[in-house]
Amino acid sequence: MSTKHAAAARQFILNREQEQWHNETLWMVRQKRDNMAMRIAEWEELRELAGKIKMHTISRLDHYLELFSSEAERNGATVHWAKDANEHNEIVYSILKEHRVKKLVKSKSMLTEECLLNPYLIEQGIEVVESDLGERILQLMGENPSHIVMPAIHRKREEVGKLFEEKMDSEKGNSDPTYLTRIARKYLRNEFLTADAAMTGANFGVAQTGEVVVCTNEGNADMGTSLCRLHIVSMGMEKLVPDLKSLGVFTRLLARSATGQPSTTYTSHYRRPGEGCEMHIVIVDNGRSEIRGNSEHVQTLKCIRCGACMNTCPVYRRSGGYSYTYFIPGPIGINLGMLKCPGKYSDNVSACSLCYSCNNVCPAKINLAEQIYGWRQGLDSIGKADRMKKLMSKGMKFLFSHPALYRNALKMSPAINLLPRFLVYSKLNAWGYGREMPRFAGESFTSMWIKGKVKKTNRK
Amino acid sequence: MSLKNDIIDSVRRHAQAECDMPEISLEAVKYADPVSEFVEISRFVGGDAIILKDGENINTLIRTLYPEAVTVASNMPEISISTCNPDAADDPHNLNGIDLAIVKGEIGVAENGCVWIPQNVKLKALYFIAENLVIILDRNRIVNNMHEAYEYIAGTGYGFGVFISGPSKTADIEQALVIGAHGAKSVTVILS
């Protein structure tokens, strides 16, 4: 009956306090985003532009990929092409092997999560150190991100304190965030200083100049790339923007939408490798080129991974990232999961109240909610429609297309109000699960109309 | 391994109707006084911006701001308080332990407190590894917004460049803001 999302969400809300904290904290981030947006009169115009620039770039992606790669090579970077996750991982490993890298320090990259790079590299004997604080906490806990921008949002300070006691020898019982961050700074500083190579994702690739732009608040991407002689960039092909002029639209939108900051602390532009250093850019397809040909879902390629759709989503806020079966949760994750494998990730499409709030905050104006609605309409065709709800729909179709029967049923319906709860909220009524049913009115509108009980009033 | 052509062919096979590139000609935010806006927003993002007064000595000012800094690194000729020239180092690892780096910024952005620094030291690690960072910026080079900043940048050449807006920070533990994650724990922009 219930989807995997619903079942997992049920577990999540068992801890009422945690549920409330999660909901309120993400809503606070949403409000910070609103404050930032409202300070800029041209905000909506910016979103409109961002959406159009991305659609243009995607529609001419072959051209921009050619341009980006030739410019990047002219700048002295080496460009690699990966059609899927396996190829991506093999390319990264072959670069590391060639340079005899023992320790790799990484900054946050959802693409490497998508490719499951870390377990692959660890299996090959490479030491992989995540350097974003949230990612590092999760790596030490053996967990995956539950949010794409705030990866450890599901963990409490006490849990982090306990983890650091164990792994970083911090003071017992001290869970002050400033203290713990200082401990991590010291500990990770040593990792940066002893790493042989650095890896980053890419927030943007600028086609005209062949440069890669990486945005962080912590400065971890830059610590890694400026201490190591080898920098590997893992970039999804949809990350391209035409030129620096268009980039300006996106750097104004990204941090404001993501965390409600006017800018990330660091917006780094990597154009040429430093003297004696190497820069490798791995351009990854992994299903993206196929999405380009899918007119209903092509807009997902506009995503800049800001996470605003998660922060605003009432279902995400109250069910947590782990309730979703795809590694990217929330509205964008529902869609990306279905594009990856509808048979495997269809449990997530019910995690949406169709409130459309995601559409209204997305900085690239992706039609997230329409797409989710579309997936639901197609569930039956992939054999994933809920059997009970299908049966009920069939019943109602019959009822609504037989007026006499319908009128009779309507007359009888107030009797349901008098039925004992166990009958109304039985397993036969899927809509009675987890919610209160409305009470039926004592008399129907039709009957009141016929009896002249409905008075016309003149609108003023 | 896939070749570039395989991937680009796959992109072409999955065709998408061409969409026009929009004209980017919006009326972006402008401030009556970009300098004071820049100062205000620098503080909002956890940093600071100080206007150098007429006749005030910049070295004395920095000393007052960072009285405890022992290792001070700068390659700027007007900075007399520097204790080492970061450009003398060959290995970025040797820059670890610097208390204060003093560097030059090119463009300030009033809307978000960003300062554009195209790499102007030998090792870019200096911008990130120092415990504290002072950026010296000509107050006449503060633009209103990022569009104006990129308009300037597009006409320049750089191998590496970074916008810095305030000190390094994180909120990864319970969304509690902590200043000083991996990069500088404090950033002061001095507007000369």
Interface residues (C-beta under 8 A of the other chain):
Chain A: T25 M28 V29 I40 A41 E42 E45 L46 E48 L49 K52 I53 M55 H56 I58 S59 R60 L61 D62 L65 E66 S69 N75 V79 H80 W81 A82 K83 E87 E90 I91 S131 D132 L133 G134 I137 M150 P151 A152 I153 R155 K156 R157 V160 P177 T178 L180 T181 R182 A184 R185 L188 R189 F192 L193 N217 E218 G219 N220 D222 M223 S226 L227 M237 P242 D243 L244 K245 S246 L247 G248 V249 T251 R252 A255 T259 Q261 P262 S263 T264 T265 Y266 T267 S268 H269 Y270 R271 R272 P273 G274 I283 D285 S289 E290 I291 R292 G293 N294 S295 V298
Chain B: M1 S2 L3 K4 D6 I7 I8 S10 V11 R12 R13 H14 A15 Q16 A17 E18 C19 D20 M21 P22 I24 L26 E27 A28 V29 I41 F44 V45 P92 H93 N96 V109 E111 N112 G113 C114 L123 K124 A125 Y127 F128 I129 N145 M146 H147 A149 Y150 E151 I153 A154 Y158 G159 F160 G161 V162 F163 I164 S165 G166 P167 S168 K169 T170 A171 D172 I173 E174 Q175 A176 V178 G180 A181 H182 G183 A184
